[in-house]
Structure formats: C-alpha cells, structure tokens
Amino acid sequence: MGIVNVTPDSFSDGGMFDDAAEAVAHGIRLADEGSDLVDIGGESTRPGAEPVPAAEERARVVPVIEGVRAARPDVVVSIDTRHAEIARDALAVGASVVNDVSGGADDDMLPVVAKAGAGLVLMHMRGEPRTMQDAPLYEDVVGDVHEYLRERIEAAIFAGVDADRLCVDPGIGFGKNVEHNLALLRSIGRFADLDAAVMVGASRKRFVGALTGADDPRDRLEGSLAAAILAAASGADVVRVHDVEPTVRALRVADAITRGTT
C-alpha cells in the first residue's frame, strides 16, 4: 500500500502533495513502482494532530481519487479516513477500500462500508491523534490490541461487512511507545488467528528514528525497510509505505530467499 498524503501537516511529507495534480501524479507513480493499493488521505493523524473539518477533508481527497481513477482505472484506491461521510463520498467516486485508523469508531462507518461492499482496514489507536502519545500504557500491549481488533471484526461482520473484505492493523505508532511498537512487530503472527488480512504501517515512524538516530523522517528508509521485510516474513499481508519502489525490491529479494521464488 503506497501512501498519498494530501495534507499540509503529515509527519514526513506534509505539504509535498497537497496540490491535487501533484497528488494524482504521485499516486500514479506509486502504482507504477509496484504498489497494489494507493492510500489517499486528507487528514493528518500524526501525534498531536488536530481534526480537519469534513468539508476540507472532502475537498482534499475527492479530486485526487477521481484523478487517479481517471488516469489509471486499474489502480485500487483506498481512502484513509475515520469519518463515515468522507468514506461514503470517496467510495462513490472510485475508492474501493476504507482505511480507518479509528477502527470504525464513527457509528456510521461500518454501515457505509457494508452498503458499498467495500474493503475495510480496522486499525488500533489509543485515544485520538491529538492525545494518543500522552503516556501510553498497557498491561499487555499485544493481548490488548489483539482483543480490540477481534471485537472490531465482530462488530464489522455484525454490521454486514463481508468477512473476506476485512483487514486489521495493530497501529504501530498510534498510542504506543518504542517498546510497545517492537512488541507488536515481534508478534505479528499472533494476529493470524483473527481470520483477516493483516497490515503493518511502520514506514518512517518515530520509533524508527529513535532506533536509528534519524531525526528527519525522510532519512528513515533503511529502518523502514527492515520493519517491512520482517513484518512480511512474520505474516503481514500488506505493508503500508511511503517508499514503494525500494520496499518492493527488498521484499522481492526477501521472498526469493525465504520461499525460493524468483
């Protein structure tokens, strides 16, 4: 999954693609580099981020989805939003997956996805972006996140979302400290028993900077590649990344080594 942030304030590329034409071009470029899904978002969910008015979020993402789909009808587009009304509009103009960092917290989100027959990524986040990094605490981070995602899967299926269209994301960096993130990454295989696809988004995250000393998120490629490769080797079905081409190349080599594929 390649990332297109149509925002002025995302943590690693804010402002780089907040022009619709630039964002469309970037989305097409990520697809050409090997991304299976292009994830378009109009609200930053970095730590400390403030909510974005619905009208502004809609104005950011809808033209980009339309542009990507018009230029490349074969590209699978996901909408990165926690707001049902934005998801509804995005699905109407060509998105086919909703990537919800709130795990479907908006009461209308699950019915919207079910009605559209769309795919859904349910992520774990402690609190909300504005406050999620305020002293995160868990008794058992892996167990707590696993149970939360199990409950959200149950809720989604009860709301009519097709079980085969569900994906879970443990939410690396969303209300977790470095040790929490590492514990989750070591335990990706634990989430296989949820009978849903598993996605990991560790690209350029703060914990990578903490481990490597790279303060600038754009200098965290090597750490991001390590996280993506090990997550995939541990059972992740999708990795959500900023740097698609080097990630695809690294995964191909890792796959050839571990599975004997060429």
N, C-alpha and C positions, 0 to 999 in steps of 0.2 A: 504494500500500500504506500503510494507516494503522497507526500504532504503538499498541499497548496493552501497557504495561509493568506487569506485576503483581508489582512488586518494591518493596522499601523503599529501594533504593540506586542506581537507574539515574541516569545523569548529569544529566538535565534534568527528569525528572518522578518521581523516586523517591519512593514513599510516597503519591503522589496517587491511585493506583488499586490499592493493594494490598488493598482490600476487594473481594471478588468481585462484589457487587452494583454497586459503583461502576465496576468494570472492565467489566462487562457493559453497563452504561448507556453508558460511553464508547465501547465497540466499536460499539454500535448507532448512536450519534451520528456516529462517523466514517463509517459506511456511508451514513447519511442525507446527509452532507456531500459524498459522491461518491467515497468510497474503493472501489476494485474488489476489494481484498483487505484483510482485517483481520488483522494480525500480532500474535499473543498470545505473550508471553514471560514466563518466571518466573525467569530468572537474569540478573542484570546482567552485561553484557560490556564495561562501561566500563573504561578503562585502570586497572589496579591492582585490579580486582575479584577477590574470592576465589570459588572454586567453591561451589555450593549443593548440599547433599545431595539425592539423587534424590527422596526422599520429600517433601521440602519443595517442590521444583520442581513435582512432580506435583500436590501439594495446592493450589498456587497457580493452575495453568493449567487443570486439567481442569474445575472448576466454571465457569470463565469461558467456555471453549469450549462447554460444554453450555448455558450460559445464553444465549449469543449465538445459537447454532444453534436453540434452542427458540423464542426470540423472533423471529428472522429467518432462517428456513430457506434463504432465497435468498442469504445472505451467504457469500462464500468466505472460509474461515478458514485462515490458515497458523499453524503452530506454530514459534516462534523457539526452537530448542534445538539443542545439539550432542551430545545424548545419545540413543542409539537407543531405550532403554526408554521415555523420555518421548515421543519421536516416535510409538512404537507405540501408547501409551495415548491420545495426542492424536488420532491418526488413527482410533482405534476409537470415539471419541466425537464425531466430526464434522469434524475438520480434514481438509483435502484437499491441503495443501502443507506441506512441511517447509522452513524457512528455517534453514540450518545455517551458522553463522559459521565453523566449523572446516573446511568443505569436505568433510565426510564422513569426518573423522578417526577417529571411533568405528568399529571394524571391522564392527559390526552395522548401521550406519546405512543403507548402500546396499541391503543385502538387505531391510531393513524397508520402505524406500520402494518398492523394486521389487515386493515381495509385495502391498503395498497399492495399487499402481497410482497412487501419489500424484505430485504435482509436487514438484520439488526445486530449491532455490536453493543453489548452491555458491559460497561466499564465500572470498576470500583473506584470511588473517590470518597475520601473522608471529608465531610462538610462541603464547602463550595470553594471555587478557586481563590476568592478573596481571603479566606481564612484557613485553607486546608493545611498549610505548613506551620500553623501555630501549635508547636509542641505535639506532634502526632504521637499517639500512644496506643499500643495493642497488647493484649495478653498473649496472643499467638497470631501474628500477622498473616501467616499462610492459612491457618484454620479460619480466622475471621473473614478474610477475603473470599475464601472458598465457600463458606456458608452464605455470605451475602450474595455471591453470584448464583449459587444454587437457588436461593429464594427468588432472585430476579428472573431466572429462567422459568421457574414455576409460574410466576406472575405473567410473564410474556405469553407462555403457552395457554394459560387460562384466558388471556385476552384475545386469543385467536391467532397469534403469530405462529407460523409454521416452525416446528422444532428444527427442521432441516435448514432453516434460514438464520439460525442463531449463532452468534459468536460471543465469546467472553474475553475480557481484557482485565488483568489484575491491577491495572492502573499504576504503572511504575511512575514514581514522582508525584503522584496525586495524593497528598496527605501521608507521605512516607519519608522517613529519613534514609540515610545511606544503607544502614543495616537492614531496614525493612525491605528496601529495593533488592538488595543482594539475596536476602532470604527468599523472596518471591521468585527471583530469577533462578535460584538453585532448585526451586520446587515446581517448575512449570509442568512437569509430568503429573503432578497431583491433580491438575485441573482436567485431565483427560476423562475422568470418570463423570464429568458433568454432561457428557454426550453432546457437546457443542464444539464448534471450531474454537481455537484459542489464538488470540492475537497478543503480541507484545510490542509496546511502543517505548523503546529506551533511547531512541535517537537524540543525540546532543543533550540529553538530560543533565541536570545539575549534578547528580551523583557521579556521572562520567567525568565531569570536570573536577569534582572532589578527589577522585581516584587518580587522575592523570595530571592534575595541576593546570589544566587548560581552562582559563577563565572565560575566554571567548567561546560561545557555543559552536561557532563555525570551525574551531580548532579541535573538535572532539570526534573527528571521523574514526580514528583508529579504535578508540574505546567503544564507539557506537557499533562498529563492525564486529568487534569481539562479542558484544552483547547480542547482536542479531544472530550471529553464527551459533553461539551456544544456546540461545533460545530455540532456534530451529532444530538443533540437534537434540534438544530436550523434549521436543514435541509441539512447539508452536507451529500453527498452520499459516499464520500471517505475521509479518513484521512490518510495522509502520515506521517509515524512514523519510528523512529529508534527502539523503544522498543515494538515489536509486541505483545509478549505474555501478558505483563501486560495491554496493551491497549485493547486487545481482551477481557480479563477478565473483565476489568472495563466497557467496552461497553455492555457486556452481562448482567451485573447487572443493568446498567442504562436502558437498553432496557426492562428488565423484570419489572422494577419499572414503567416506563412511558407507556409501551404498554401492560403490563400484559402477556408478553411472558415468557416461561420457556424452 
